[in-house]
Amino acid sequence: MAKHVIQSKHGAPPQGAYSQGWRAGDFVFVTGTGPIDPVSGKLVGDTIEQQTEQTIDNLAAILKSDGASLSDVVKMTVHLSDTSLFSRYNQVYARRFSRPYPVRTTVGSDLGHSPGMLIEMDCIAYSVQKKQASGRKRQRPKAREKSK
């Protein structure tokens, strides 16, 4: 099974030592992302509704950069800074995803590493990989060697 890294300028940039996503065969794994503006790198929105919209936009951009979409998502994991926000976030989520909805786990988490962040989401999508027009295989990123 081939695998390759996914990077998108239209999704939230990584804030640490991780990739935005990986494709492994027909599965696409998107990292936990929050309501970060892809251009400015700043937190977007003061309400759970605004932050949920931006977070889903970021997931969608990363998926799209590798030929997948929100309709391909099969599993979501959602972290809320306060579980009392569930019903408000769920209204946005239900509007942005279609039936049958992906399976989902929503938990309360300390998101204090990003002050003001109310939500973080990651996902797994299933999207049959299309062959590249040139017939070339994508190259796997080289592992970095450990410093001595």
JOGIUR-V158227 format. One record per pair of residues at least 12 apart in sequence whose C-alpha atoms are under 10 Angstrom apart, sorted by the first residue. I is the first residue (numbers start at 1). GAP is how many residues later the second one is. Records with the same first field share a line. If there is no record, write none. Layout:
I = GAP / GAP
This chain:
1 = 22 / 23 / 24 / 25
2 = 21 / 22 / 23 / 24 / 127 / 135 / 136 / 137 / 138
3 = 19 / 20 / 21 / 22 / 23 / 24 / 25 / 135 / 136 / 137 / 138
4 = 17 / 18 / 19 / 20 / 21 / 24 / 62 / 134 / 135 / 136 / 137
5 = 14 / 15 / 16 / 17 / 18 / 19 / 23 / 24 / 61 / 133 / 134 / 135 / 136
6 = 13 / 14 / 15 / 16 / 17 / 22 / 23 / 24 / 56 / 57 / 58 / 59 / 60
7 = 12 / 13 / 14 / 15 / 54 / 55 / 56 / 58 / 59
8 = 12 / 13 / 30 / 50 / 53 / 54 / 55 / 56 / 57 / 58
9 = 29 / 30 / 49 / 52 / 53 / 56
10 = 27 / 28 / 29 / 47 / 48 / 49 / 50 / 51 / 52 / 54 / 55
11 = 22 / 23 / 24 / 25 / 26 / 27 / 28 / 30 / 43 / 44 / 45 / 46 / 47 / 48 / 49 / 50 / 51 / 52 / 53 / 54
12 = 20 / 21 / 22 / 23 / 24 / 25 / 26 / 27 / 28 / 29 / 30 / 31 / 42 / 43 / 45 / 46 / 47 / 49 / 50
13 = 20 / 23 / 24 / 25 / 26 / 27 / 28 / 45
14 = 17 / 18 / 19 / 22 / 24 / 27
15 = 18 / 26 / 99
18 = 13 / 14
19 = 12 / 13
20 = 12 / 13 / 38 / 39 / 42 / 43 / 102
21 = 38 / 41 / 42 / 44 / 45 / 101 / 102 / 103
22 = 40 / 41 / 44 / 102
23 = 40 / 43 / 101 / 102 / 103 / 104 / 106
24 = 102 / 105
25 = 101 / 102 / 103 / 104
26 = 42 / 99 / 100 / 101 / 102 / 103 / 104
27 = 41 / 45 / 46 / 47 / 97 / 98 / 99 / 100 / 101 / 102
28 = 34 / 35 / 38 / 39 / 40 / 44 / 45 / 46 / 95 / 96 / 97 / 98 / 99 / 100 / 101
29 = 33 / 34 / 44 / 46 / 93 / 94 / 95 / 96 / 97
30 = 28 / 29 / 30 / 32 / 33 / 43 / 46 / 91 / 92 / 93 / 94 / 95
31 = 28 / 31 / 89 / 90 / 91 / 92 / 93
32 = 23 / 27 / 44 / 45 / 46 / 47 / 87 / 88 / 89 / 90 / 91
33 = 21 / 22 / 23 / 25 / 26 / 45 / 86 / 87 / 88 / 89 / 90
34 = 17 / 18 / 19 / 20 / 21 / 22 / 23 / 24 / 25 / 44 / 45 / 77 / 80 / 83 / 84 / 85 / 86 / 87 / 88
35 = 13 / 15 / 16 / 17 / 18 / 19 / 20 / 21 / 22 / 23 / 24 / 81 / 82 / 83 / 84 / 85 / 86
36 = 15 / 18 / 19 / 21 / 22 / 81
37 = 17 / 18 / 20 / 21
38 = 16 / 19 / 20 / 23
43 = 71 / 72 / 73 / 74
44 = 72 / 73
45 = 71 / 72 / 73
46 = 70 / 71 / 72
47 = 38 / 41 / 42 / 69 / 70 / 71
48 = 32 / 33 / 34 / 37 / 38 / 39 / 40 / 41 / 42 / 44 / 69 / 70 / 71
49 = 36 / 39 / 40 / 41 / 42 / 43 / 44 / 69 / 70
50 = 39 / 42 / 68
51 = 38 / 41 / 65 / 66 / 67 / 68 / 69
52 = 36 / 37 / 38 / 39 / 40 / 41 / 44 / 66 / 67 / 68 / 69
53 = 36 / 39 / 40 / 42 / 43
54 = 65
55 = 64 / 65 / 66 / 67
56 = 14 / 36 / 37 / 40 / 41 / 64 / 65 / 66
57 = 13 / 39
58 = 63
59 = 62 / 63 / 64
60 = 13
63 = 60 / 61 / 62 / 64
66 = 61 / 63 / 64
67 = 60 / 61 / 62 / 63
68 = 57 / 58 / 59 / 60 / 61
69 = 56 / 57 / 58
70 = 26 / 27 / 28 / 32 / 53 / 54 / 55
71 = 25 / 26 / 27 / 28 / 29 / 30 / 31 / 54 / 55 / 56
72 = 25 / 30 / 52 / 53 / 54 / 55 / 56
73 = 24 / 28 / 29 / 30 / 50 / 51 / 52 / 53 / 54
74 = 26 / 27 / 28 / 29 / 30 / 49 / 50 / 51 / 52 / 53
75 = 26 / 27 / 28 / 29 / 30 / 47 / 48 / 49 / 50 / 51
76 = 25 / 26 / 27 / 28 / 29 / 30 / 45 / 46 / 47 / 48 / 49
77 = 25 / 26 / 27 / 28 / 29 / 30 / 43 / 44 / 45 / 46 / 47
78 = 26 / 27 / 28 / 29 / 30 / 31 / 41 / 42 / 43 / 44 / 45
79 = 26 / 27 / 28 / 29 / 30 / 31 / 32 / 39 / 40 / 41 / 42 / 43
80 = 26 / 27 / 28 / 29 / 30 / 31 / 37 / 38 / 39 / 40 / 41
81 = 26 / 27 / 28 / 29 / 30 / 31 / 35 / 36 / 37 / 38 / 39
82 = 25 / 26 / 27 / 28 / 29 / 36 / 37
83 = 23 / 24 / 25 / 26 / 35
84 = 24
85 = 23 / 33 / 34
86 = 20 / 21 / 22
89 = 29 / 30
90 = 16
102 = 21 / 22 / 23
103 = 20 / 21
104 = 19
105 = 16
106 = 14 / 15
